[in-house]
Amino acid sequence: MFFRAAPTVRASGLALLAMAGGAWLAAAPAPVASSQAPRAVARAYEEPLRPRIHFTPPRNFMNDPNGLVHYKGEYHLFYQYNPQGTTWGHMSWGHAVSADLLHWQHLPVALTEQDGVMVFSGSAVVDRDNSSGLCRPHGEDRSCLVAIYTGHGHGRQTQNLAVSQDRGRTWTRYAGNPVIDPGLKEFRDPKVFWHAATRRWVMVTVLADQHKVRFFGSPDLKTWTTLSDFGPAGATGGVWECPDLMEVPIENAPGQSRWVLDVDINPGAPHGGSGGQYFVGTFDGTRFVPDGPTDTPRWVDHGKDFYASMSFADLPAGVPGPVWMGWTSNWQYANEEPTETWRGAQSLPRRLRLRRTPDGLRLVQQPAGGLSSLFEKDGARHQVLAQRAVLPEAADITFVVGRGDAGEIGLRLYNEAGEEVRIAVSADRRELSIDRRYSRAGTTPTGYAERHVGPLRATGQVPVRVLIDRSVLEVFANEGETVMTERMYPTRPYTHIEWIDGRRPVSASTRLMALRSIWAPRG
């Protein structure tokens, strides 16, 4: 994780359409405690711009997902959090848990700034056999949760441990911290996993300003040995951050997989600001070796707002992985999101695969499942999108652009203030685009009011899935081969949707499904 000073704002082309400025933004509620009744939580999450199906903090500033892990029936989401305000600072680990990766329960802050040392990004693992000696066995259960995080303060960054004996509810810092301290200022974001073949823990970190990933190995999470370095490679226009290394299955090839090394960069992403790149190759427990040249970056997401993605550790049996989440913002304007009393949202969990293409293996991302449980039961909310329709606050839309669809085919979201966002596919130009130049009246953060384009591979027809959630937009084209994530900040809710220029796809398989809030009481 990394902080940049907030840029100045500028007026968008819709300045004359501003109506009451930020009057649509409601005052935020008090922080939502985990003990509050579901209906109270639901009311707290009815603020304008507050997503209904994406995780957001009760209040204050959130960025990178941290410590994603499954343990004893719960998925844990820790995240970079400022408990004292709505901009970056005093970084700590916020905490929430879920049984299904959809519905989240807020828990108290897990790790806080201490003695001038902030708690930067990191990971969490299940120490199943108490290799660290830090767990307190209960009968035959020898396991505990161990968090590995970067301590940032006093001019250096170090790697540290904390342990929880009570399913992540309380945490104790390891008395022997830091476990790695090379005396560097830009050395952070440890992602740790168990490498079965070499029977040791592997830590993936970055030497941020050197554009290097450094690998460490350990038998016990406490004593670490340097294994190897990777980089510089790919995009090097900014600092490297938030690495992850995963073994990812290859589509339609049972038993075959490759390793994917994800490395984020800020600035230096294709649309400006922050973004993520990945490399495909092999990993033998010591060294990552990429397949082929690495000079041309491969981008994880072709939108502007997907960063610091992290995969879940210790997925339960029967849940295919890897599964990861990312922060839906960009460091160009993260401190300026017009949400007033809270900032930051996480993406929906995504399942990862590799797909063979004429250009080699490419990363494929799809929503990890379960969204159908949020479909509104009212039949009126399930509709074929003929020309235009009322837009639900959260919606799951699918359509297919085929061989008979020349030119640009796509959707326009709009409101009575004249604000709009356009999502379009051009099979001719082989591109997917999101245009938010006219999405907000008045002032907009620098770098926000732009049109962004992602590449599409020619496949004959292009299936598209669009997830709209008040201020978050996730688009999956070619079954997840091209993904774009963007934030939207209209001064009034987008209330309608229509086909751009009245041109709908030739295919009849167009569907719009309304989605219930994940904060609404169930049952």
N, C-alpha and C positions, 0 to 999 in steps of 0.2 A: 504494500500500500504506500501511497505517496501523496503529498499535499502540494498544491500549487496555489499561489495567491489568486484570489478571485479576479477575473477580468472585468472590465467595464461593460455596461450594457449599451445597446443601441436600439433605435426605433425601427420597427419592422415596417413593411409596406402596408400594413393594415392599421397604422396609427390612427387614421381618421375614423376607423370603425370602433375605436375603444368606447365602451359604454360602462361607466362607473368603475373603470380600471379594475382593481382587485376586489370589488365589492362582492363578487361571487364567492370569494374565499372566506369560509366561516371560521370563527374562533375555534381553536383546538380544544378538545376535552382534557381533563386531567389524565395523567398517565394511567394506562390500563393495567391493573395488577392481575396476576394469574388467578387470584381468588374471586374476581368479579364474576357475576352471573353472565351466561352467554348473551342474554338480551342487552345487558349493559355494554358488553364488548361490541355487539353489533351496532348499537347506537353511536358508540365512539368512532366507528369506522364508516360513518355515513357522510363524512366531510367531502366537499367537492375536491376533485382531483385525486382523492384517496382510492387506490385500486381496490377492487372487490375480491379478486382471486389471486393477487400477488401479495407476498409478505411485505409489510411495512412496519416500522417501529411505532409504538404508541405515540411518541413525540421525540423531538430532537433529531440529531444527524446520524445517519447510517451509511456505511459504504461496504467494503469487501465482505463477502461471506467467509467465515472462518470455521475451522474445527468440525466440518461436516462428517458425521459418524452415526451409525446405527448401533444401539446398545439396549438390550433387554426390552425389546418391543417399541422403542422410541427412536425417531430420527431427531438428531440434535442439529440445530442451526445456531451457531455462534456468529457474531458479526461485529465489524468495526463500528464503534458507537461512541458518541460524545454525550455523556449523561448531563452535561451542563449547557448545551446550546444547540442551535440549528446549523452551525457550520463546523468544519473540521477542527478538532482540538481535543485534548484530554482523552486520547483514544483508549478505549476499554473494550471488553468483549461483552456485548449484549447477548441474550440467550433466549431461545424458544425451542419447543419440542412439538413433534407431530407423530401421530400413529399412521398417517397415510400420505404424507408429503403434500397434502392439500390444506388441512385444517391445523392451525398452529395455536399453541398456548404460550403466552408470554411468561417468562420466568425472570427472577431478579438478575441484575448484572452479575456476570460470572467472575470476571477479573477486571480490576480497576487500576488506573494509574497510581503509582506508589513511589514516593520519594523522588519525584521528578522524572520517573521512568514510565513512559507510556507503554501500553500493551498493543503492539502492532500485530499484523496478520500472522497466522500460523494454522496448525492442523490439530486434530485429536485422533487418538487411536485407542482401540481396546487392547490392553495388555492382558491377554487371555490367560497366560501361564505365569504371570507375575515375573516376567524376565527382568523388570526393573527393581524388584524387591520393594517397591513402594506400595503395593496393594496389601490390604488387610484381609486375608482369606476368611470366608464365611462357609464353614463346612467344606464341601467339595468345590465351591466357587472360589477360585483364586484370582479372579479378574478385577480390574478397575479401569477407569478412564484416565488417560494421560494426555494433557494438552501440551503442545510444543509451540512456543510463540517467540516472536522477536521483541526484545526489550529495547526501547528507543529512548535514549537520554544521555546527558553528560558527554555529548559528542561522539557516541559510538552506538553500534547496534550489535546485540548479542542474542544467542539462542538459549531459551530457558524452558523449564518444565513446571507444570502444576498437576496435581493429582486430585481426583474425586473418588471417594469411597461410597457415595450415595446417589449414583445414577446422574451425576452432573449437577446436583443441586447446590453443593458447596465445594470450594476448591482450596487447596493448600499449596503454596509455592514450595518447590523443592529447595531444601536448605543448601544444596550444593550448586545452586545457580550462580553464574551462567554455566551451561554445559559446553558451549562453544563461544570463545571470545578471542578472535584474531586481531582485535583492536581496529576494526574497520568502521567507517561511517556509513557505508552503503552495502550492507550485508544482511539480507532479510528474507522473510516470508517462507519459513520451512514447511514443506509438505513431506510427511513421513508415512511410510507404509512398510508392511512386512513382506520381504522377498523370500518366498518359500524355498526356491532352489538353492540359495546360499545360506538360508536359515539365519538371517539377520535383518535388522531394521535398516531401511535406506532413507536418508534425508535428502531432499532436493531443495536447494536454496539458490539465491541469485547474488552475484557481485554486481549490483545494479548499474553502477557507472562504468563497469568494464565490459558489459554485455556478455557476461558469462553465467552459466549455470554450474554450480558446484555440488557434487554428490559426496555424501558422507555415509559411512556404515557404522553400525553399533550392535553389540549383542544384547544390550540392556537399557537402551534409551538414554543412558547417562554418560557413557564414554564413547566418543566419536572419533573415527579415523577418516581422513580425506581419501576419497576413492579416485575421482577424476573430475575434469572440467569439460564443458561443452560451450562452444562459442568463441568469438563473435560469429553470428550467422543471421541470415534473414534481415529483418528490419532492425536498424540500430540508431534510429534518429532521436531516441530518447532513452531514459533509463529502463532497464528490464525489471520486471516485478512478477510476483504471484505465480511461480512456476508450478506445474503439476505434471506427473508422469503416470500414465495408465496403460495397461494392456487392454487393447480394444479389439473385439471380434470383427472379422471381415464378413460382410453380408454374403449370404448364400454360399458359405464355405465352412461347413461345420468343423469345429476343431482348429480352425486357422485364425490367427490373430497377429497383430503388430503392436508395437509400443508407440504411443503418441506423447510427445513432450510439448506441453502448452507453456508459452512464455508471453506475458503481456508487456506492453510498451507504452510509455507516456513521456512526452508526446511522440508522434511519429506514426499514428494510425492513418489509414488512407483518407479518412474524412476529417482529419485533424484531431488533436487531443489524444485520448487514450483508446487502446484496443488490444485485441489478442491475436497472436500468431501461433502456428503449431508446426511441428516437424514429425514425420513418420519414420520409424526406424526399428532398430533392435536394442535390447538392453539385457546384459548378461549378469546383472547384479552389481557390476562395477562401472561399466562405461556405456553411454548411449551413442550409437552409431547411426546417423541418418541414412536413409535410402536416397542416394543421388545427390545432386547439387542442392545447396541451401541458400543461394544468393537471392532467389525470388521468393518473397514471403507468401505463405498461405494463411489467409485470414480466417479466424474462427467464425466471425459474424461480420456481415457486410453493412450493418447499420452502424449508428454512431454510439449506441448506448448499451454495450455489453462488455463488462470488464471484470477482472479478478475472479474468473470462474474457478471453481474448486469441485472435485469429485468427492462423493461420499465414501467413507471407509466402512468396511465390514457390513456390506449389504446383506440382508437376511437371505437364507436359502430360498430359491424360487424367484428371486427378484433379479432379472438380468441387468447387468451393468456394463460399463460404468454409467453412473448417473451424476450429473453435476448441475450447479446453479451459478449464476453470475449476478453482479451488481448492474442494474439498469440505469447507468448514468455515464457521464463523461467528465473528466477533470477540467475541461474547458469551462464548464458552467455548473458543476456539482454544488457549489456553495450559493448558487443563485436560483435554484429551482423555486418557482413562485408558489410554494406550498406553505409558506409562512411559518408554521409551528412544528413541522416535521419535514424531513428530507431523506430521500433514498428509498428504493424499492428493489427487491430481489426478483430475478427472473423466475419463471416456472421451472421446476426440475426438468432436465432434458436427458434422454437416453442416447448414448453415443454408439455409433458403428463406423466402420470404414467401408467404403464402396470402391470397387474397381472401376476406373474410368480410363478412356484413352490417354489421359494425362497422368495416370498413376492412381494410387490410393488417395481418396479424399474423405474428410471427416463428414459424417452425416449426423444431424441432431433432430430428434423428435420429442415432443412433449412426453414425459415419462408415464403418462396414463392416469386414469382416474377422473379426468375432466367430465366424462359422461355422467358421473354421479352428481354433477352440479347442474345438469340440464334442467331448466324449468319444466315442471310437469304439465303446465297449461299448454294445450295444443296450439293455442294462438301464438305462442312464443317460438314454435317450430315452424319455419316457413321456407318456401322456395323464394329466393330473392329475384323477383321478376324485373322490376325497373327501379323502384325506390321503396323505402320502408322506414318505419320508426326504428331507431337504433337503440337497443338495450344498453344499459350501462356497462355490461360485460357480455361479450358475444364470441361465439366460435363459428367462423364462416369458412366454408370450403367451396371451391370451384375449380374447373379445369379449363385451361386455355389449350385449344387443339390446333390441328393443322389448318382448319378453315378459318382461324381467327387472325386476320391480318391486322397490322398496326398495333395500337396500344389498347389493351383491355385491362380494366381495373375498377377500383372502388373509390368513391369520394365520400368522406365523412364531413358533415357540415352542421352549422347551427345558425340561429337567426341573426347572430352578430356578423355573419359573412365570413367567419373563420372556417378553414377547411384543411384536411389532410388527404392526400391522394396516394393510393397504393396501386401500382400498375405493373403489368407484365407486357413486354414487347418480345414476342417470339422472333420477329424479324431482326431486331437488334441484339437479341439474346441477353436481355437485361431485366432485372427486377428493380423497381425504384419506389422510394418513399419521398414524397414532396411535402415538406412542412413549412415552406416559405411564407404561407399565408395562414398558418395555424394559430397564431396568437396576435391579437390587436395590442397596440401600445408597444412598450419596450420589451425586448427579448434579449436573453444572454448572447454574448458574442459567440458565433459559431452554431447557433441554434436554427435560425431561419434559413434553411438550406434544402436542396434536393440531393438525395443520396442514391447511388446506384450500385447494385451488386450483379455479378456475372451469372448467366444461366447457360447451362450446357444444352445443346440441341438434342432433344430426346423424342421428338415427334409431338408429344403433348406434355403440358406442364401442370401438374396438380398443385394447387395453392391452398394453404390453410392460414387464415388470419385470425389471431386472437386479439380482441380489442378489450381493454380494461381501463376505462376512464382516461388515465394519463399514461398507460403503458400499451405498446403495440409490439407484438411478436408475429413475424411472418415467416412461414416455412414453405419453400418452393421446391419442386422436384423431390418431394418426400424427404425434405430436410437437407438436401445437398447445398442449397443456398438459403441462408437464414439472415434475417434483418431484424434488429431490435431497436426501437426508437421510443423516446418519451414525447408526450404531447401535453401542451399547457394552454388550452383554450381559456378565455375569460368566462365563457359559459359552456355548459356541457354540449358535446356533439350529440344532437338529437335525431339526426336523420342520416341515411346512407343511400347511395344510388350508384348505378353504373356510370362511369365517366363518359360523357358525351352520348349517353343513352345506348352505348354499345355493350351488350352482354355477350358472354361466350356462347358459341354454337352449342356446346355441351349442355344438356339439361340437368346435369348433376350439380346443382347449385343449392347450398343449404345454409340457413342462418339459424343458429341455436342460441337462445338466451341462457345465461349462466347465473346461478344464485351466488350470493356472497359467501365466501368461506367463513365469514364471521357471524353469519346468521345462525340462530339456534337450530339444531338438527332434531328430527323426529316429529 
